[in-house]
Amino acid sequence: MLIVDLLTAAAQAAPQNKFGFKEALEQGGFIAYATVVILGIMSFGSFFILFTKFFEQAKIMRQYNELKASFWRAPSLKDGAAKLDKNSAWRQIVDDGLAAEEAHGKMTDALEAHDWLHGSLARSEASVNARLASGLPFLATVGATSPFIGLFGTVVGIYRALINIGIAGSASIDKVAGPVGEALIMTALGLLVAVPAVLAYNYLQARNKRIAELLSGFSTDVLANINSKGAVKPAVAPAPAAAKPAAAPAAKA
């Protein structure tokens, strides 16, 4: 019992931390809570966009690798398009090119027909690139504004610290520790939200540029194939030869 009493007395005598994160929010009131909620929404949105766009880009890259292995071995664009996923970006370019080919027969000038095909494929590329770029402006906005939102909480915390100093008549640590701690927490939260958003934006933007290059090259190949009536195709690696069946063992005499 003596040990229990000593432990209880020590626990009661231990100093209580009044300057933690929860306490800082309670001291900051509505402004502190609102700042944290806004930054939390921004952070959640940033990571949601990062993961969804990453998987979307990975899917397009995987489809491109599959396309290189089989598409240009098909006898025609229609046959090659049948091998692609219906909702893929590559299938969209082929379908738009075939649709433009059907419509360009109405053009009386060969130059106009070429421009029509080129413009149709360019519009198809632009629509794919626009779809890939969706969400990136949000990341850019979060990266640019979240430090200032955190700075707003910082300013409010410093202002409250100055008020406490004026009321107390002295800058004692117990009067300013809470508001200054709140200000530092808001600054840290703003940076914690901004840095991942900026990194995610730059990473996804670089991958989008690579996909745009692949789309442009594929669109050019499709245009050349249509204009040459299927005669022009990019060089592709030969298909792997099928394994020959093992020879049957000779029958014994």
Buried (B, 14 or more C-beta within 10 A) or exposed (E): EEEEEEEEEEEEEEEEEEBEEEBBBBBBEEBBEBBBEBBEEBBEBBBEBBEEBBEBBEBBBEBBEBBBEEBBBBEEBEEBBEBBEEEBBBBBBBBBBBEBBEEBEEBEEEEEBBEBBBEBBBEBBEBBBEEBBEBBEBBBBBBEBBBEBBBBBBBBBBEBBEEBBEEEEEEEEEBBBBBBBBBBBBBEBBBBBBEBBBBBBBBBBEBBEEBBEBBBEBBBBBBEBBBEEEEEBEEEEEEEEEEEEEEEEEEEE
